[in-house]
């Protein structure tokens, strides 16, 4: 059984965001165990009990001679791929789940075959997810992929991705396999203003280098995400590794994934071994997104190291988060974040303008120059057209500032009529040992609590939902972790 064991749905701003809990559930497992409680007839294998097994070799043999549909039905409800599956024929595999599908191991379409992924066929609140080594790989670009009724254009390398992203800006694009973007230093974001559905299928894009010295640049894998249909558009299930994004011009927006988000959702995107530097004045930089002007971010994380110059904002995940860029949920950042004078820097978000942050955390160190605002989670928490809200989140990173800086364990400055609840920081690791200094400008700011390192590691803080959060000495250094987005 994996850490993804049951899913629940949260509706925000008209969009449905799916997250996973650990409640008991029913499954059809595709595994190395003997087939049990599954009936196969005329190319359809259906579960006949709440706990069912389809042997992976049996499935591969059937695919060698024809199309196969695997159905969980309302008995097993969810499908889990627990063993590697490969077939080289022209056959189509249809994974038809009453609710959810979890890929724990690779599924490889080695011929010109096809794959259909269907969730919520009779159920509700389900999704598909790629965990650990789980991913989907195609060997032939003429293969076919369909997800919940949507068809995808398959790309096999960086050149094809850039071409598709720029020429098919509103289409659905999927990564066929891991993509190495090395060997070229891009003078701008390789993909411009993209507006479709980018599906990573659990694959990795690695070794992207972008170096730009112009003013007002938008830097990252793409300049901006501006979807034609913002409530359904998504960038998801992608791993970004060894990205080096550098901007030296003023008013630059920079992130590994994109410079600016203007809608849609970012889900299940993970950044490792990367850096984002935006040193020009009045710039914004984040481990994932420079400026989230609209859209949602969920189930994502970044370990990128972030740095900005003077009069700028920087966050481990997002540089500036605005109220229309709501929400940030079930996400985290672990990279160090630094800024110059008159800057706003946070472990997760540099400047939060009227947006909600829930079930998230930051563990990286944060530092700024003089007359700045710096917090373990958020640098500046500010009013938009609506008040911001922050709940069930924490930070542990060291927090330091120069002369005249506002320095807080959780928030550098709270200058809004905020709704804050169950927000914590580590009194020992942060260097902010005064329990009244949760915010740098408000003594004993409401909803913020300092706890010792041993307290934070010994039990989930008050208000943390056990269906969302877990705790284990061997996971996340003993600190609370997200059940649906555990560190890997």
N, C-alpha and C positions, 0 to 999 in steps of 0.2 A: 504494500500500500504506500502511495507517495504522499508528500505533504499537501498535494492538491486532492482533496477527498470529497468535497462537496462545494457547490458554488451558490452564491447568493447575488442578487442584483441590487444595485443602487442607482436610482434615477436622479440625474442632476441636470438642470437646464434643458430638459427635453431629451437628453441623451442617456442611454443605458450603459452603465459601466459594470463589468462583471468581475467579481473577486471571489476568491476561494476560501472556504472555511474547512474545518476538520471534523464536522459532524459525520456520524455514521451514514453510509450510503450503500447503494447497490451498484455492481460493476459487471461489465463484460470485459474480461481481460484477454488480450491477445498476447500469449506468453509461450514459454517452452514447455509448460505443463500439458498434460493430456487433455484433449477436448472433453468438456463436460457441460451438461445443461445447455447445449447449443444444438439446434436442428438445422441442417443444411440441405436444401433442396432447390433445384433449378437455378443455381447461382446465388441463392439468398441464404445467409446464415443468421438465424435469429436466436436470441437468448430465450430460454424456457424457464429460467429461475432468476432470483435476485442476484445470486452469485454464479457467474458463468465463465467458462474458459474456452477459447478457441486456440488450438495449437498453431503456432506460427508456421510450422512446416506444412501442416494441413492447408493453411490459407495460401501459402506460396505455391503449393502444388495445384490448387484450384485455379489460381491466377495464371498458371502456365498454360491453361487450356481455355480460359474464358473469363468474362467479367464476373466480379463477385461483389455482392452487397452485404455488409455486416451491419446488423440492426440490433441495438440494445433493447428497443421497445420499452414499455412502461414498467417492465419487471426489473431488468438490470439498470436501466435509465442512463448510465454513463459508460463510455468506452475508454479503456486504458491500453496503450501500446507499451508492453513491458519487455519486449524482446525485439531485436533488429529484424526488419522485414525488407526483403529485396525480391523484385521480379523483373524479368527482362523481356516479357512478351508485350503485345500491344493491348493487353487487357486493362480495363478500368476497375480500380478498387473504389468502392463507395463506402465511406464510414458514415453511417446514418444513426445518429444518437438522439434518443428521446430528450437528452439535456446537454451533456458535455462530453468533450473528447480531450484526453491528455496524452501527449506524445512524450513518453519517458525514454524511448530508444529511437534510433533512426528508422525512417521509412524511405527507401531508395527505389525510385522508378528508373530502372537501369536500361530499359528499352524505350520504345515510343509509346508506352502505356500512359494511363491517365489516372488522376486522383480527384475524387469528389469528397468534400468535407461538409457534412450537414449537422448542425446542432439545433436544439430546441424543436425537434420534430415531434410535437405533441406536448412537450414540456415547456418550461419557461425559466428564464434566469440563467441559462447555461452559456458556455463559451468553449473555445478550444485553447489549449495552452501547450507550450514547449518547455520541458523541464530537464535540467541537467544536460545529458547528451542527446535529448530528443530534438529532432529536426526532420524536415522533409527535403530530399535531394532529387533533382531530376538530371538525367544524363543527356537528354535530347531536348533541344529547344522547341521541337515540334510536338512535344507532349502537351497534354491539356490539364489545366487545374481549374477547378470550380469550388468556390467556398460560399455556401449559403446562397446559391443562385448567381453569384458574381463570377465572371470569367476573368482570367489574368493573362497578361503578356509576360512571358518568362524571359529573364535576362541572366546571362551566364558569366559576364565579366564587367569590369568597370566601364569600358567603352560602351557596351550595350546598355548599361544602367544610365549613364549620362545621356546617351542618345534618346533612350525611351523617356527619361524624366523631362527632357527639354522638348521633345517632339510630340510626346503623348502625355502632356501635362495634366490632363483630366482623366486619364485611363487608370485601370488597375494594373499594377506592376508587382511581380513577385520574384524574389531571388531564387534561382535554380540551385544554388550551392554557395559555399563561402566565396567571397570576392576579395582579391588582393588589389588594393588601389595604389600600391607602391610603384616607384620608378618615375613618378611625375610629381613635380611641385606645381600646384595650381595657383594661379594669380588671383583667382576669385572662386566662389563656391561653384563646384562643377555642375550642379543642377541649379537652375534658376528658381522661378516661382512655381512650385509644384502644387497641384490641386487634386490629385487622385488618391487612390488607396495604395499604399506601399506596404506589401506584406513580405516580411523577412523569412517566414517559415522556420524560425529558430536558427538561421544562418548568420554568419559573421562577415562584416565588411572591415577590413584591416588596412593599416598603413597609409591613411590619407594625410597628405600635407597640403595646407593652404596657407599662402603667405601674401598679404595684401597691405599696401601702404596708403591707399586712397581714403579720403574722408567719406563718411556716411556709408561704409561698406556693410554688407550683411553676409557673414561668413559661416561656413560649416559645410556639411555634405550638400545642403541646399541653402539658397538665399532665404527663402521664406516658404511657409506652407499656407496657401490661400485656397482652400477647397471650394469647389463650385457648390457642393452640397454639404455644408459644415456639420450637420447633425449625424451624418453617416460616414463621412470621410475619416480615414484612420491611417496612421503610421504605426506599425506594431510588429512585435516578435522579431526584433533585430538586435544583434550584438555589434557594438562598435569598439574596435580595439586598435590601440596605437595610433590615434589621431593627433596631429599636431596642427592646431589652428592658431594663426598669428595675424593680428591686425595692428598697425601702428598709426593709422589715421584717426582723426577726431570723429566722434559720434558714430563709432563702429559698434555693430551688434554682432556678437560672436558666440557660437556654441558648437559642439561636435556635430549634432544633428542638423541644426539650422540657426540662422541668425535671428529670425523672427517668426513667430507663430501668429497666424491671423484667423484661426478657426480649426475645426475638426478635433481629433483626439490623438494623443501620443500614448501608447500603451505597450508595456512589456518591452521597453528599450533599455539596454544595459551597456554602460560605457566603462571600459577598463584601460589602464596603461596609457592615458592620454593627457593632453594639456591644451588649455585655451588661454591665450594671452591677447588682451586688447588694451594697449597701453596709451592710446591717444586720449585726449581730454574728452570728457562727457560721453564715455563709452559704456557698453553693457556686455557682460560676459557670464555664461553659465556652463556647467558641465554638459548640459543637454541642449538648452535653448538660451540665447542671449536675451531676447525680449519676448515674453509670452503676452502679446496684446489681446489674444483671444484663443479659445480652445481649452482642452483639458489635458492634464498629465496624470497618469495613474500607473501603478505597478512597475515603475521604472527606477533606475538608480544610476549614479555616476561616481567613479573614483578619480575623475580627471582633476588635475591641479589647475587652479584658476588664478589669474592675476590681471589687475587693471591699474590704470594710472589715476590721475587726479580727477575729482569731480565726476566719478563714475560709480557704477553699481556692479557687484559681483556676487554670485551665489554658487554653491557647490552643484546645484541642479539647474537653477534658473537665475539669470541676472536680475531682471525686473519682471514681476508677475502682476498683471493688472486684473481688475475685477471681471472683465469679459474673458480673461484667460482662466476661468475657474473650472474645477478646483485642482489643487495638487492633493492627491490621495494615495496612500499606501506606497510611498516612494521614499528614497533616502539618498544621501550623498556622504562620501567618505574622504574626498580629496581636500587638500589644504587650499584655502582661499585667502588672497591678499589684495589690498587696495592702497592707493596713495592718499593724499590729503583731500579733505572734503568729499570723502567717498562713503558709500553705503554697502556694507559687506556682511554676509551671513553664511553660515555653514550650509544652509539649504537654499535660501533666497536672499538676494541682496536688498532689493526694495519691493515690498509687498503693498500694492495699492488696491485696497478694497476687495481682496480675493480671499477665499477660504483655504486653509491648509489643515488637513486632517490625517491622522494615522501615518505620520512620517517622522523621520529623524535625520540627524547629521552627527558625524563623529570626527570630521576633519578640523584642523586648527584654523582659526580665522584671525586676521590681523589687518590693521589700517594705520594710516599716517595721522597727521594732526587734524583736529576739527572734523572728525568723521563720526560715523555711527556703525557700531559693530556688535553683533550678537551671535551666540552659538548656533541659533537656528535662522533668525532673520535680522538683517541689519537695520532696516527702517520699516515699521508697520504703520501705514498711512491710510487716511480716509480717501475713498473714491466717491462715486455717486452713492455707494452703499458702504456701510462699515465692514471692515475685514473681520474674519473670524479664524481662530486657531484653536485646535483641540487635539487631545490624545496624541501628543508628540513630545520628543525630547532631543537633547543635544548633550554631547560629552566633550567636544573639542576645546582646546586651549583658546581663550579669547583675550586679545591684547590690542591696545590702541595708543596713539601718540598723544601729544599735548592737546588738551581741550576736546578729546574724543569722548563720545558717549558710549560706554562699554557695559553690556549686560550679559548675564548668563544665557538668557534665551533671546532677548530682543535688545538691539542697540538703542533704539528709540521707539516708543509707542506713542504716537501722536494722533491716534484715532479713537473714536468711540468703539473700541474693539469688543468683540465677544471672545473671551479667552477662557478655556477650561482645560484642566488636566494637562497643563504644559509644564515640563520639568527640565532641569539642567543638573549636571553633575558638579557638585560643590568642590570635589577634589581634583578631578582631571581638567576642569575648565580654568582653574586659577581664580575663579570668582567665588570666593568662600563666604562672602557676606550674603546670608539668606534673604536680605531685603533687595538685593541687586539683580533681580530677574530681568528688569529693564533698566537701561542706563540712565533714563531721565525720570523715571517714576519709582519712588521707593515703595516696596511691597505692592507692586502692580498686581491687580486682581487676576486670579487664575494661574499664576506662575509660582512654582514651588521648587526650591533647591533641595536636592537629596544627596546623600553621601554615595560614593561609588559602591560600597557594599550593599546599601539599600537598593540601588538600581539593579544590581546583579542578583539579589536574593529573591525578589518577587516582582511581579508586574505592578507598576504603580497604580494607585487608585484611579478608576475610570477607564482603564485599558480593557477592552473586550477580549476575552479568551478565545473567541471565535476568529479574531483578527490577529492577535499577538500571541507569540509563544516565547518560552524562555528555556534555555538549555546551556549548561556550562561549556559544551563543545561547539556551540553555534554563536556567531557574532560576539566572540570574546565574553560570553555570558550575559551580555546586555539584551534587552527585549528585541525580538526580531519579528518581522512580518511573516505570518504563516504562508501567505500567497506570494511572497517576494523575499525569500530567505537568501542571505548572501551565499554566493557560490564560488 
